């Protein structure tokens, strides 16, 4: 098995489950099934998305921009503000303004961490910096569907390119192509190709939410 990029999540998520969560979020933000998500609007409207911790307590969600040299950004829990932030580098925020395909995936991916890994982010904030680095290295032998990065990527793909939207496009235009998916949803060719392959191989599962 290829080494996974994240750590073992508190809960496993199937493609179907991720599709359902993404569908709920997309509808809550009033994006149509074949509408490309505006990454800047998504980032600016993060406060409108509801998150709760394991005890059911509401956790505010915010976007934050800062200068980062080695990262596009990340999700974190701020214990002082008692909120979860999606932190974007200044250059990443410029991508958001320009609707760069990478920007949309960045916000969707980090939002996935916020929604799926709320309690892990909160626990991580309590660790010393050196322990945080060790935590992120993730040397455990868990399954892909238990991996935090796999889950965030799966959520991002479902949010940006919903299965119901792909089915609607297929019904309207016939055979789907990577270029078509890329053009409609304003994502990268790589993201469109992976999502299209997933849709074609798991159509019934993704549409049965």
C-alpha positions in Angstrom: 0.0 0.0 0.0 1.3 3.5 -0.9 2.1 5.6 2.2 -0.7 7.9 3.0 -0.2 11.6 3.5 -2.2 12.1 6.7 -2.8 10.5 10.0 -5.6 8.1 11.2 -8.8 10.1 11.5 -11.2 9.6 14.5 -13.8 8.2 12.1 -13.7 6.4 8.8 -15.6 8.0 5.8 -16.7 6.3 2.7 -17.0 8.0 -0.7 -20.8 8.0 -0.2 -20.6 9.6 3.2 -18.3 12.3 2.0 -20.6 13.0 -0.9 -23.5 13.5 1.4 -21.6 15.9 3.6 -20.4 17.9 0.7 -23.9 18.0 -0.8 -25.3 19.4 2.4 -22.6 22.1 2.5 -23.0 23.0 -1.1 -26.8 23.4 -0.8 -26.4 25.4 2.4 -24.2 27.8 0.5 -26.7 28.0 -2.4 -24.4 26.7 -5.1 -26.2 24.9 -7.9 -25.3 21.4 -8.9 -23.5 22.4 -12.0 -22.3 25.8 -10.7 -18.5 26.3 -10.2 -17.8 27.3 -6.6 -16.3 30.8 -6.4 -13.3 30.1 -4.1 -13.2 33.6 -2.7 -16.9 33.6 -1.9 -16.4 30.2 -0.2 -13.5 31.5 1.9 -15.3 34.7 2.8 -18.5 32.8 3.7 -16.9 30.2 6.0 -18.5 31.8 9.0 -21.9 30.6 7.6 -21.0 26.9 8.0 -21.9 25.2 11.2 -19.4 23.1 13.0 -19.8 21.3 16.3 -17.3 19.4 18.5 -17.8 16.0 20.1 -19.9 17.5 22.9 -22.3 19.2 20.5 -20.8 22.7 21.2 -20.9 25.1 18.3 -17.4 26.0 17.0 -17.2 29.2 14.9 -15.4 28.9 11.6 -13.4 31.8 10.1 -11.0 32.6 7.3 -7.7 34.2 8.0 -4.9 35.6 5.7 -1.3 35.8 6.8 2.2 35.7 5.3 3.4 32.2 4.9 6.6 31.2 3.0 6.4 27.4 3.0 2.7 26.6 2.8 -0.4 27.6 0.9 -2.2 27.5 4.2 -3.8 25.1 6.7 -6.7 24.6 9.1 -6.2 25.2 12.8 -8.0 25.6 16.1 -7.4 28.9 17.9 -7.8 28.2 21.6 -7.8 31.9 22.5 -10.5 32.8 19.9 -12.2 29.5 20.4 -12.7 29.1 16.7 -11.4 27.0 13.8 -9.6 29.0 11.1 -8.7 28.3 7.6 -5.4 30.1 7.3 -4.5 31.2 3.8 -1.1 32.5 2.7 -1.2 36.0 1.1 -0.3 34.5 -2.2 -3.1 31.9 -1.9 -5.5 34.7 -1.2 -4.4 36.3 -4.5 -5.2 32.9 -6.2 -8.7 33.1 -4.6 -9.3 36.5 -6.0 -8.1 35.3 -9.5 -10.2 32.1 -9.2 -7.2 30.0 -9.8 -8.2 26.3 -9.9 -5.8 25.4 -7.1 -7.4 28.0 -4.9 -10.8 26.4 -5.0 -9.3 23.0 -4.1 -7.3 24.6 -1.2 -10.4 26.1 0.4 -12.5 23.0 -0.1 -9.7 20.7 1.2 -9.1 22.7 4.4 -12.9 23.0 4.9 -13.0 19.3 4.8 -10.5 19.1 7.7 -12.6 21.6 9.6 -15.7 19.6 9.2 -14.4 16.1 9.4 -11.5 16.5 11.9 -12.8 19.1 14.3 -11.8 17.3 17.5 -8.4 16.3 16.1 -7.7 20.0 15.3 -8.7 20.9 18.8 -6.5 18.2 20.3 -3.6 19.2 18.0 -3.8 22.8 19.3 -3.0 21.5 22.8 0.2 19.8 21.7 3.7 21.4 21.9 5.1 22.4 18.4 7.5 19.5 18.3 4.8 17.0 19.0 2.6 18.6 16.3 5.3 17.9 13.7 5.5 14.3 14.8 1.7 14.0 14.7 1.6 15.2 11.1 4.2 12.7 9.9 1.6 10.0 10.4 3.5 6.7 10.4 0.6 4.5 11.2 -0.7 1.7 9.0 -4.3 2.7 8.5 -6.6 2.3 5.6 -7.1 5.1 3.0 -10.7 5.8 4.1 -9.3 6.3 7.6 -6.7 8.9 6.5 -7.2 12.5 7.2 -5.7 13.7 3.9 -7.6 11.2 1.8 -10.8 12.2 3.5 -10.2 15.9 3.0 -9.4 15.3 -0.7 -12.5 13.2 -1.1 -14.6 15.9 0.4 -13.1 18.6 -1.7 -13.7 16.7 -4.9 -17.3 16.1 -4.0 -17.9 19.7 -3.0 -16.3 21.1 -6.1 -17.7 18.5 -8.6 -20.8 17.0 -7.1 -21.9 13.6 -8.5 -25.5 14.9 -9.1 -24.0 17.7 -11.2 -21.9 15.3 -13.2 -25.0 13.1 -13.8 -26.9 16.2 -14.9 -24.2 17.1 -17.3 -24.0 13.6 -18.7 -27.8 13.5 -19.2 -27.6 16.9 -21.0 -24.5 16.5 -23.1 -23.8 12.8 -23.3 -20.4 11.4 -22.7 -18.4 13.4 -20.1 -14.7 14.3 -20.6 -12.0 15.7 -18.3 -11.9 18.9 -20.3 -15.7 19.4 -19.9 -15.6 18.8 -16.1 -12.6 21.1 -15.8 -14.3 23.9 -17.8 -17.7 23.7 -16.0 -16.4 23.5 -12.4 -13.2 25.6 -12.9 -10.9 23.0 -11.4 -7.5 21.7 -12.5 -7.2 19.0 -15.1 -5.8 16.6 -12.5 -8.7 17.1 -10.1 -11.2 16.8 -12.9 -9.7 13.6 -14.3 -9.6 11.9 -10.9 -13.1 12.9 -10.0 -14.5 11.8 -13.4 -12.8 8.4 -13.0 -14.3 8.1 -9.5 -17.8 9.0 -10.7 -17.6 6.5 -13.5 -16.5 3.7 -11.3 -18.8 4.5 -8.3 -21.7 6.2 -9.9 -24.5 4.3 -8.0 -22.8 4.8 -4.7 -22.2 8.5 -5.1 -25.7 9.2 -6.4 -27.4 7.2 -3.6 -27.1 9.9 -0.9 
